[in-house]
Amino acid sequence: MRLTVTVLFLFLSACATEVISTTVPEATVDIDATVETRVAEELDTAVSKTPTSIIQITPTQTPEPTPTSAPTSTPTPQLPNGTIVLSAVFKPSLEKSYEVSVEEAVVYGTGGTMDGGQVELLLDLAIPDTGTDGPRPLFVHIHGGGFVEGSRWPQWDVAERGWVAASIDYRLAGDEPLPGPRVKPFFDAIGGESSSARDRSVVASVEDTLTALDYLLSRADELNIDTDRIVLKGESAGAFIALNVAYCADKFEISGPTIAAVIDFAGGISETFCGGGTAIDPGEAAVFIAHGTADATVSFTDRALSIVDGATAAGITYELYPLEGVGHIWLLGMLEQTNADGRKIDDLMYEFLNYVLYGE
């Protein structure tokens, strides 16, 4: 099936825009001599120049593509060939509609450390009161902080719309993590026990996210979770983790549940160990990307556009929202960040998930 994916590049400026057709250039891959430097550079790449107009992106791999007109408002994502939209018993609301109860500091597992100890892994769980309706989709939030800081927080806003919503902690560099057998091939690839604490956190965070998913799915009947509709969302380092779980883990034969969609706020896929956007395979998770074009911490061009290239080549559903002139700091107010039409990125995210998960 020939698929043309239309992506709306939206800007915060009030200037007029025009529609053009183009092919996004390949992201540059930088591989340094040491593993520590390479992994650090996944979060510290310089920002590059970015386009200043709305772009219709057509996969170069698809011969004779059928042209489509770029929309003047929120883009409609395209479902890839063969996508099965299951009949939904329950669909979350686009508005805050439900009362929520919260379980805080739930121990979902433990993770090893270099000194032979164990760290308790915690999550906050927000549960909507949807009555007898169900099953409900699962939303797992992963915080940012460069693998050295940050913490979970209850996802009230998500649960109020009808999602079972978890926010997880994971082993940071300061925990001196020792990844376990489940992620050993990935751990070996970064240098094993000789690698830096931050590098080990990159791998341990993937293991911890999978452990959290195992825990939550073990309570699927109790929590009335729809196991076919699992979404991972992260910002900055958390987005790297979500993307690694969805697209990179299988490259190291690391097993986990099927992810339906990823929400990527200013993240990226490791070029050194996963191949950047080329890690995305046909039939894998849909992805929603919001990224500042002036981000000097996680490069828009090297990260966001690499994912666009990979998603286009794989034929998966995606939306990209470039935030013109915005740096990495937008994440501090991410719930209030708006696009060029004045619509909140958060609202656009829920609309994307509604379409991807329920076909509406």
MIMAR-984325 format. One record per residue (C-alpha): residue in three letters; x, y, z. Coordinates in steps of 0.05 Angstrom, whole numbers, plus 5000, padded with zeros to 4 digits. Last residue first. Layout:
% residues N
ALAXYZ;...
% end
This chain:
% residues 360
GLU475651665306;GLY479851055292;TYR479750825365;LEU487050785385;VAL490251225332;TYR484551725327;ASN483351815402;LEU490851825413;PHE491752395364;GLU485952775395;TYR489052685464;MET495752955438;LEU492453555405;ASP489353735472;ASP496153695507;ILE499454115452;LYS494554655470;ARG491255015412;GLY493155735396;ASP493255625321;ALA500855675319;ASN501455125371;THR500555195446;GLN504555015508;GLU500155015571;LEU501254285591;MET508554335573;GLY510254895621;LEU516954635646;LEU517654255580;TRP518354925544;ILE525454975572;HIS528254555515;GLY528055145467;VAL522455465428;GLY523755865364;GLU518255505326;LEU514954935364;PRO515154375313;TYR508953935319;LEU509953255287;GLU504452735278;TYR505451995267;THR502251365240;ILE507050825216;GLY509250725144;ALA516150475162;ALA519650965116;THR515351545141;ALA516351345214;GLY523851305205;ASP524451975170;VAL519852305222;ILE524051995277;SER530352305247;LEU526552965241;ALA525352975316;ARG532352775336;ASP537853075293;THR533753655268;PHE530353835333;SER536753765373;VAL536153555445;THR539654065490;ALA539954655442;ASP532454635428;ALA531055205380;THR526054815337;GLY522354605400;HIS519553905397;ALA512653585399;ILE512352885369;PHE506452395369;VAL508451685351;ALA504651065327;ALA507450415354;GLU510349885308;GLY507049585247;PRO512849735200;ASP519549805237;ILE522550405272;ALA529950315288;THR531650725225;GLY529551335265;GLY535951335305;GLY540450735291;CYS539250375357;PHE546050385392;THR549550995365;GLU543551375338;SER539651325403;ILE532351505391;GLY530052205409;GLY526452635459;ALA523253325461;PHE516253115481;ASP515152425450;ILE508352105461;VAL508851375441;ALA503050945415;ALA500350235415;ILE506049895453;THR506149135449;PRO508348825515;GLY515648675527;SER521448265501;ILE528648475494;GLU531748155432;PHE536948715428;LYS533649025367;ASP527048905403;ALA528949425455;CYS529849975403;TYR522850165378;ALA517750195435;VAL522350125495;ASN527650595466;LEU522251105447;ALA519351115518;ILE526351175548;PHE528451745501;ALA521852085518;GLY523452025592;ALA530252345579;SER526652945548;GLU519252865562;GLY515852195564;LYS509351845545;LEU508151105535;VAL501350865511;ILE498250175519;ARG491850015482;ASP491449265470;THR491849105544;ASP485349475558;ILE485849555633;ASN480149405680;LEU484249575741;GLU483048905775;ASP483348515710;ALA489648865687;ARG493248805753;SER498848365725;LEU498848865668;LEU500949415715;TYR506648995744;ASP509248765677;LEU508849485651;ALA512849725711;THR518149185699;LEU518549405626;THR519650115648;ASP524949885698;GLU528849495644;VAL528750095597;SER530950545654;ALA536650065671;VAL539550155601;VAL539950915602;SER541750875676;ARG547850465659;ASP550151015612;ARG549251515669;ALA553151085717;SER558851035667;SER560650405630;SER565549885657;GLU559749455682;GLY557349325611;GLY560349725554;ILE554350035520;ALA552949415477;ASP553648955537;PHE547849315571;PHE543549255509;PRO544948515504;LYS543848435580;VAL536848765582;ARG533048195615;PRO539247955651;GLY539548555698;PRO541949275694;LEU546649495750;PRO544750195773;GLU549350665811;ASP543250985844;GLY546051675828;ALA545651515754;LEU538151435759;ARG534050805770;TYR526850895749;ASP520751265777;ILE514051165745;SER507751555730;ALA501551125719;ALA494951295686;VAL488750865677;TRP485551315626;GLY478451605631;ARG479352345618;GLU480452505691;ALA485951975690;VAL490252395643;ASP489553045681;TRP490952705748;GLN497552395725;PRO500652325794;TRP508052545796;ARG514452155783;SER521452425797;GLY527252785765;GLU534752735767;VAL540952425735;PHE538252065674;GLY537852745638;GLY531952965680;GLY525552715646;HIS519552355674;ILE516351725646;HIS508651715641;VAL504951065628;PHE497851105599;LEU493550485599;PRO486950455560;ARG480550295598;PRO476549645593;GLY471349875606;ASP464950175630;THR461949935696;GLY463250585731;THR468451025698;ASP471751225764;PRO478751395739;ILE484951095770;ALA491451495780;LEU497451055798;ASP503851345826;LEU509950905815;LEU515850655856;LEU521950225844;GLU525449975907;VAL532949965897;GLN536849315908;GLY543849195933;GLY549848845901;ASP554349455904;MET553149595830;THR545649655840;GLY539849205822;GLY532649425810;THR526349275850;GLY519049225831;TYR512449595827;VAL512549895896;VAL506650375898;ALA508751075921;GLU501751365913;GLU495151035896;VAL490651575868;SER483051625860;VAL479952005803;GLU472952285788;TYR471452295714;SER469952795658;LYS476053205641;GLU475153315567;LEU477452905507;SER473852315537;PRO476551605540;LYS473351065497;PHE470150455528;VAL467549815496;ALA471749945435;SER471549515373;LEU478849385354;VAL482049805300;ILE486549345261;THR492149675223;GLY493749285159;ASN496349875120;PRO498450445164;LEU493250925193;GLN494351635169;PRO494352225218;THR489452795207;PRO493153455213;THR490353995260;SER488754615220;THR489754855148;PRO490354155122;ALA495953965072;SER493053745006;THR494553044983;PRO499052784927;THR498652034910;PRO505651754913;GLU508751464850;PRO513851024883;THR514150974960;GLN521350984987;THR521751744983;PRO516351795037;THR512252435027;ILE512752995078;GLN507953585069;ILE511354175101;ILE508454785135;SER513655335135;THR519855575171;PRO524554995161;THR529854845214;LYS536955055226;SER540754605274;VAL540854535349;ALA546954225381;THR546853525410;ASP546853445486;LEU541952885503;GLU544352335456;GLU551252655464;ALA551652375534;VAL550751675506;ARG556551765458;THR561052105509;GLU560151535558;VAL561051005504;THR567851275485;ALA570851425417;ASP565351855390;ILE559651675342;ASP555952255310;VAL550152075264;THR547352635221;ALA539852625210;GLU537552455140;PRO534153025104;VAL526553105104;THR523653055034;THR519753645010;SER513153904987;ILE511054605003;VAL505154935037;GLU505655655058;THR505456015124;ALA503656715146;CYS506957025206;ALA503857005275;SER509656615306;LEU508355985348;PHE509455525290;LEU506254895264;PHE509554385219;LEU503553945199;VAL505253265176;THR501752895120;VAL503552175112;THR502951895043;LEU502151145041;ARG502650684981;MET500050005000;
% end
